[in-house]
Amino acid sequence: MNIKKCCFIGHRQIEVTEELEKRIYEYIENLIVNENVRVFLFGSRSQFDEFCYDVVKKLKDKHPDIKRV
């Protein structure tokens, strides 16, 4: 079985806006629903990584089968 994964590595500092959060949330949910991505990998040294982790954390409530690494 081939498990699809997505990796987040980004800028150390970002400006988080409502628009950015909405776009990232919709994009990640699309990966889960339409692309069958089940594992999300995160870097550890940037605001972008932390931001994406928080978005995936919210989506995990809705899609409990996804994993965060």
Rosetta blueprint (number, residue, H / E / L):
1 M L
2 N L
3 I L
4 K E
5 K E
6 C E
7 C E
8 F E
9 I L
10 G L
11 H L
12 R L
13 Q L
14 I L
15 E L
16 V L
17 T L
18 E H
19 E H
20 L H
21 E H
22 K H
23 R H
24 I H
25 Y H
26 E H
27 Y H
28 I H
29 E H
30 N H
31 L H
32 I H
33 V H
34 N H
35 E L
36 N L
37 V E
38 R E
39 V E
40 F E
41 L E
42 F E
43 G L
44 S L
45 R L
46 S L
47 Q H
48 F H
49 D H
50 E H
51 F H
52 C H
53 Y H
54 D H
55 V H
56 V H
57 K H
58 K H
59 L H
60 K H
61 D H
62 K H
63 H L
64 P L
65 D L
66 I L
67 K E
68 R E
69 V L
